[in-house]
Amino acid sequence: MAPERLVAVSYPVDGELTTVNTDVLGGSATVRFLAGLEQDAQLDVLRQASALIGWQLSRELPASGLAGAAGLGFIQLLSAGLDSVDFAAIPDHVTVAGNVGAYADPIAEHVMAMTLSLAKHLQIEHAALARGQFDRPAPSLTLYGAVCGILGFGGIGQATARLMRPFGARIHAVNHSGRTAEPVDWVGTLADLDQVLATADVLVISLPLTTGTRGLIGARELGLMKPDAILINVARGAIVDERALYGHLAASPRFSAGLDAWWDEPRGGGAFHTNYPFFELPNVLGSPHNSGDVPGIEAFAARRAAENVRRFLHGETVTGVARRADYAGFR
């Protein structure tokens, strides 16, 4: 007899990803894929669904959305961040979860690559050598004994700490509760932000973008940081004030930033631009928000998402649940 519960999958999948969803959920529910179905058929599936797995819901769901999905109790996103979700379009009784930790390990590797490159001035020294300058006495920084402040101590933050510690870095973590079971030298909340900024040699931003974190790091906050600190943003560009960061980098050549997240990120191969000439500055290292993109990551993320849905169906504790208050008035 087929399972009575139904899980709808709204993002386009084929091959390995189809197998991942059905393998993980096959014993707990029937899995139905919305892509390729006519709108009426999609709406019929949603009316029967207990849970939904999606990516960009506004693009994937029918125009009438979830209005008739009375039995829906859980929405699982493939993405870790939830800032693209229109919570006003989702009934209040539906729990929404991000794919926390799914991309943490490769992103943490990216953080380390950016941090070490900036600490050792690799891009600056490479350019100097290309100009015929052999500046051997140029100073570099070490992570041994350095304070690594991590804003957002979830999957990415914890994975970053695990890589930082063997280099001798001291971990100052910031999360919502001010508590963690991970080995850290200090842990606090955003109420302690000024203290973290003042002590950090490396500041890693891995917070979700919410109403409370938009524009969190501005001119005042940057002014509290050490003159030779390194700022790494692998979260969302809007957490940092773009104008303030450019001004600080331009005025403080010993300060540096590694940016994987940007303020205006094109979709579908569009042209990329910044409002300030960041790439004229030697103390900036950038990447196109691809820190989590490594071979096999889509299948891994799909499995993590499906496992969280399975926990929901079995009445177990799920991870990554959004606090709707964090996104009140967000859009």
Summary of the structure (lengths in Angstrom):
residues: 331
radius of gyration: 21.8
end to end distance: 43.9
largest distance: 74.5
contacts: 1045
relative contact order: 0.14
helix: 36%
strand: 15%
